[in-house]
Amino acid sequence: MISLIKDNRHLFAVLSIAAQGLIYMLIGAFFSNNAIPINSTIDDRIPYVSWFVIFYASWMVILYVAFIYMGLTDRKLYWRTIITYNVAVTISNIIFIVFPTTMPRPDITGNDIFTLLVQFIYSNDEPVNCFPSIHCLTTYLLLIVMNRHKLLTVTWRVVFSIFFWGIIASTVFIKQHALVDVIGGIALAEFTYRIVFYIVSKQQTVSHLDQDQTNVTMNG
């Protein structure tokens, strides 16, 4: 057991997801005064669709499972992705502090399972810290990493791509976010991914060149 833990101690970095969640809640509690409504006329015309809550509620489980899977199958990609995640979410937290936003929610009634689940989310997640959407940011990050690095077979990539886009769409259909939050989350994920992966790749290239030079010197 000790050997198993030692071999997989890198997986403890997944706990940064919980740490970022705590920071998110603290920012919402202390920096959400005078939050600016972020919805537009387009958002007001988007229908409320309660069953999309299934996608929305699955996000946290998907996030942990995806990182653990990467940690067990491709450690280099795991570290790059979790660094990207933390950089992007940290930038988001800074935005939440300097530019607090809120999303007006509809009054919903009903006793069906979807409505009850939405009401649970509404009661436990204040409508603040909206731009950019963390749901969209992290889901899109997993989406592009999965597809660009071919983590799964084509069939499974298609299945999970549809599901991930369902999570992103759910943020507007259950009125947790506005369209601008979605766009901001996707843009920040794409930007951070490109920057972090470029820097890491360049460092690895330099490291390989230094190693090759060392080998040439030693053999010479």
Secondary structure by P-SEA (a helix, b strand, c coil): caaaaaacccccccaaaaaaaaaaaaaaaccccccccccccccccbbbbccaaaaaaaaaaaaaaaaaaaaaccaaaaaaaaaaaaaaaaaaaaaaaabbbbbbbcccccccaaaaaaaaaaaccccccccccaaaaaaaaaaaaaaccccccaaaaaaaaaaaaaaaaaaaaaccccaaaaaaaaaaaaaaaaaaaaaaaaaaaaaaaaaaaaaaaaac
